């Protein structure tokens, strides 16, 4: 005999108060398709990582042009640690798309913190219409990586050494479909398919937050050296740590 409940759905909550019955909701465990989840609830990075430049097959309508998500090999040495490679000048994804970072940096995010959204300004020729320029680069000639003005705009390339990260991207380039990509990345200390490399074009807003109980350590390279005016921020209040209102009042500081 099955132990699965067989109650009448219409009478399932009749033993609760009327207020509770009106307020109650149940979660749907139906699994949406990969493209839908990529733009809404999120996916595992390993589900969308590709071995060649461009979008994963079947995700062309949801993929943000210019974004690269590619698998990385992390070699675990039990009882000692691990070794993970990101790229080489002579091969690998950055080589394939012609991106050579001009500056490298590391960052640590404490557990429970977030960064972003950040966005970098695209470089558009003075005599060009922005929408037409983007269409030429990413729609008509998506494989013409040599035409991208890497030296004039900041592209970010990154990987994660430690921790679990939820990453969000939003395409804000003029004339481009406003697509969202949301995915989980694992640092090298958590070996598996979510150990990926990521490339983000200028004009694509990006944010990340820790998704586990440990600090996150990341390494990233940029196509140009850091230039403060190129660091645009959108809805980045989460990065602030304001003092309590009564402290501000006592100190005579306006919030």
N, C-alpha and C positions, 0 to 999 in steps of 0.2 A: 504494500500500500504506500502511495506517495505521501510524503510529509509536507508537500507544498500547500500553502494556504489556499482554500477554495471559497473564501468569503465573497459575497455579492459586492462588487465594486461600489455600487450606489449606497450601500449601507456600511462600508468599511470603517468610516470614522464616526458612526452614530453615537458612540460612547463618549465622544469629546464634547466640550461646550460648543455652543453655536459660534462664538467668536473664534475659537480655534479652528473649527471646521471651515469657516470663511477664509481664514488666513493661511491654511495649510497648503503646501505645494509638494510635488514629488519630482525628483530629478529624472531626466531622460538619459538612459545609458546607451541610446542608439549612437553609433559611430558614424560621423559624417565622412564624406570622401576627403582625400588628402588635400586637394586644392581648397576646399571650404575651410578645413581646419587650419591650413597655413595662414589664411587671412582672418581668422576669428579666434578660436580657442588655443591655437598653437599646435606645433608638431615637435617631434624629436629631430634634431639636426641631421642625424643619420638617415632619416627618411627622405631627405631632399638633397643630400650631398651628391655631387656629380663628379665623374672622372674626366670630364672634358668641359671647356668653357661654355658658359651659358646656362639656361634653365634646365632643370630635370625634365625629361620627356613626360608630357602630359600636364605640365604645370605652366605652360607658356602664357596662359591667360591670367595667371595669378602672380607670376614672377616679376620682380622689378628689374628692368633692363640694366645691365652693368653689374649687378650683384653677383658675386661668385661665392659658392659654398662648396668646399671640396674636402674629401677625406684626408686625414693625416695618419701616419703610422707612428704609434707610440710603443717603444720597446720596453717592456717591464723586466727588471732584473730582481727577482725575488730576494728579499732580505737586504737589498741595497738601495733601490730606487728605480728611476725610469729615465729614458732618453726619448725625446720627441723631436722630429725634424719639421720645419715649416716650409722652407723654399730654398732653391738654389738659383744662381744667376743663369745657369745653363739649361735648366729644365724645371718642370713643375708649373703650377698654375700662374704664378706671377710672371714667370718667363713667357708663358703662352700668350698672355694678354699684354706683354710689354711694359709692365709696371715695375719700376725700380724705386723702392722707398728711399727717400733722402734723409729721413730721421727715424730712429728707433727709440722706443721708450717702454717702460713698464708701469703698471699701476696696480695698486692693491685696493680692493673694496671690502670693507668689513661686512660680516654677515648681517643681513637685514637692511642693507643700504642699496641705493640706486643711483644711476647717472643718466642725465639727458632729460629731454631730447636735445641732441646736438645736430647742427646742420652746417655744411660748408658751401659757399657760393660757387656756382658753376661759372666757368670762363666762357663768355659768348663773344664772338667777333663783333666789332662795333657796327658793321654793316649787316649783321645777321638778325633774323627774327628768332627768338629763343625757341619757340615751339618747332619751327622748321629745322633749326640746328639739331635739336634733340631727335627729331624724326630721322634726319639724315644719319646721325651717329648710331642710333639704337634700333631703328625700325627698318630702314632701307639698307644699311650696311653694318649689321651687328657684329660681324666678324672682322671688320676693319679696325683692329685695335690701335693701329699706328695713327689713326686720325684723332684719337682722344687727346685732349690737351692736359695730360698728367702734370706737366711742369708748371701749369698756370692755375691749377685748382687742386684742392686737397682731397685725395682719395685715401681712405683708411684701409689697411690690411692688418688682420689680427688673429691671434690664437690665444688659448687659455691654458695656463699651467696647473691651476688648482681651482677646485670648486665647481659648482653648478650654476649656470647663468641662464636667465630668460632674456632673449634678445628680441627687440621690436624694430621694424623698419617701416617707413612711410615715404612713398615717392611724392615729392612736392615740386618736381620740375614742371615748368609751364608747358601745357599742351600734352603732357604725358598722363595716362590713366592713373588715378590715385590708388595705387595698390598697397596693401599691407602684408607684411611677412612677419610671422611670430614663431619663434622656435627655441628649443632648449639645447644648450651646449654643455658638454662636460669637459672639465680640465683634464690634463694628462694623468693626474693621480686617480682618475676614474676611467680606466681603459675601456674602450668600446667604440661603436660606430658614431657616437656623438663627439669624438675628438676630431674637430674640423677646423679648417682655415676659412676666413671670411674676408671678403673685399667689399667695400661700400663706396659707391660713387659720390661725388659732390652733388648736392641737391637732394639727397635722400636723408631724411631725418632719422636718427637712430638713438635708441635708449636701451639700457640694460639694467637688470636688477638681480641680486643674488637670489638663488632659488634653493638654497640649502642652509645647513647650520654652520658651515665653515667659511672663512674668508676666501675671496676670489683673487687670484693673481693672473694678470693678463700681460701680454706683450704685443705691441703694435707698431707698425711702420706707416709713415705718411709719405705721399708722393711729393710733398713740399715740406719745407721746414715750418715749424710752428709760427703762425702769424696771427696775433690776437684778433684783428678785425675779421679774420676768416672764420672765427668760432662763434657762429650764431646759436642762440638758445631759444627753444620753444617749450613752454610748459615745464620748466626745469625747477620749479619751486621745491620739489621733493629733495633736491640736493641741499637745501638750507636746513639749518638746525637752530631755529629761533629760540630766544630766551622766553621763559614763561612771562605772561602778561604782567603779573605782579612784580616780577623782577625788573622788567622794563620801566614800570611805573615808579618803582623805588629808585632806580638809577637815573630817572629823568630822560630816558632814551625813547624815541618814537619807534614803534615796530615797523 
